[in-house]
């Protein structure tokens, strides 16, 4: 079984959850490679600014100074791969023909997406078994972006869904779904870390099940659930208030 | 003969070469009826735009030729080409030769006596056998004019050259021409000076390049530079505009940029050019700048003042200044003023304004109960469905606010709409904009349902429902609307799509027909994705929802913000609130902040301002929809 982990680079792996996935798979005796897609610096800067505004600059400075960022800073996936002699492939964008060739050269059985961009269909067609992804909400109800927040705002349970990736957006067959209970003192940031921990665990489990032929994918019915987009700050504030109420209740 | 005429910026020009022109003139002389020639250059063409008298004179002329090379170019650019330049001076020289050959009798009237004498000698030197039956200088009084006309008649010339300045020349010909029995009269302006050797013609190279004017400018720079600068600029702008609109477009407004606009325009253009750069780089700024709504309302009031408090001006154009009063949008601008007055009770003058606008709409209502197409000066005048519906909205709102005097005109408008509707839910082409059906008339159906509810009129309700069912039938499975355009063979704009959606949505709110709501949500879903995909919602989409323009139609963005916010209120779906807040913010960021009163607080038609939708213009409906959506935004944040 050969697995290729697909991630954007350099993205801050503040919680080390990507490394946990890698370690979990390596411990289970799975052969690994890492594929980093690295957009041009200009595009990275543009995307970063658009997503996070000035915060991205602050984060970058903190990282360069080696300041601890989050609870358990840990190594990045790149340095971990170097330390464990896991082959690393760096490509510009996943849509490059070069990326496809580099990937095919590894003859992967499975791709595991660890915070990757939208994956083009030819890449999805490369692995023998398929591609899996961790989605930070319960499918099929909440597809798209900021879905943890949207779930909270809608009063729905939050959790992680591991699913096979098809060319649609979050529409592939579901492998695992697990809810995360909201606990006293939870904030969006804390919930995000819980999602990462759970995602790391479930990705390893789903990979092993796929290897052993024990996986039971269930398909999503078309028309179930809705597509969500980046949340407006006003709605984010509503979500935070709602979460504070929920967390105070437990 | 008419079929052989091209049209350049509304002016007829014969599609004749020099040779064909001479044959035509010979033929006219043979007919022995009064006929006239006029040569068109850029200056005359520009002057014709403002001078209907001159236009009529030119249209009556039997032979119209392209005096300047620029006219030939303009005719080519505008797609209705004339074959070649037939300069007045060249034509005169050729005609003198022809007259000598054929024995035509020639008379020359005009110019200074000494210049004329030299010209006479020169003409006779070149054409010794010419029957030059007489000459007379152009310096005579009105009393003498009669006598001179008689003298010319007695000499029975076949060709009369008139070398007087415009418009004296035209006036003289108009008055005496038909009575002097001359079969061919031609105005020759400065040609006599050239023949006499007083002035020289430009080198042939400059003539070919269309730069003959520049040679004259060099000879008399002090007198001519101002005229040439303004004429040439206006000529170029007229061509650009005509080209953009196509030949079937409406008659052009008069180009009259004010001093303020001359200062504001470069600032606006430079700012928009600079603003397009960081668009993809910055996170969308959330929130609404303080005073945005108040500024928008203040501008709408100024658009009302600009017409002498009749209707609201169609908008402010950086090229033309304030545009004429616009019946269609005044109908809903007044609703926005009333809505704002309810929020800010200290603003009662707005209620008075809204009532004045409503009364003005009554004064422009046609005998058939409908409201005219275009602005108040558009001709021919005819009632069309959409404008009638928009004014019905305004009157219904006024009636609901307690102003009963608008009941009767509203009832007549509703009858117009019912009477002209066909069985399939579309209207007769004669009362449709462009003669084609439009799904955005759903906004008219909404007005009809509102009125029907007030007047308890089942016929009006039934007609409105028919329209809405037709509109839904025109929606494709991917949520796109066919027939959602102003002109056939174009792509729907966010403006028209939002009209359609809002009409269906509010009609659902009144009649609770679930099919209408489902149709709106189908389109809302797609456009919510489009709103996320780029920092600027594009203006137009084809049938597969591919954007077909780069500019944003800002009124459409503002309107869609309103549609999403209303969808949220009606369905409770927070995704619509999310999209609505973002769209309104995207539009309000382009609200004009420059401190110049005719534009401050207004929303431009496009971003960047030079985009294809109402370029360099601040249409009143854009600001109206911005204000409307800002009020919905305020309400949404309060709940």
Boltz contact constraints between the chains, C-beta under 6 A:
constraints:
  - contact:
      token1: [A, 46]
      token2: [B, 280]
      max_distance: 6.0
  - contact:
      token1: [A, 46]
      token2: [B, 281]
      max_distance: 6.0
  - contact:
      token1: [A, 49]
      token2: [B, 281]
      max_distance: 6.0
  - contact:
      token1: [A, 50]
      token2: [B, 283]
      max_distance: 6.0
  - contact:
      token1: [A, 53]
      token2: [B, 283]
      max_distance: 6.0
  - contact:
      token1: [A, 229]
      token2: [B, 532]
      max_distance: 6.0
  - contact:
      token1: [A, 232]
      token2: [B, 578]
      max_distance: 6.0
  - contact:
      token1: [A, 232]
      token2: [B, 581]
      max_distance: 6.0
  - contact:
      token1: [A, 232]
      token2: [B, 582]
      max_distance: 6.0
  - contact:
      token1: [A, 233]
      token2: [B, 286]
      max_distance: 6.0
  - contact:
      token1: [A, 234]
      token2: [B, 581]
      max_distance: 6.0
  - contact:
      token1: [A, 235]
      token2: [B, 578]
      max_distance: 6.0
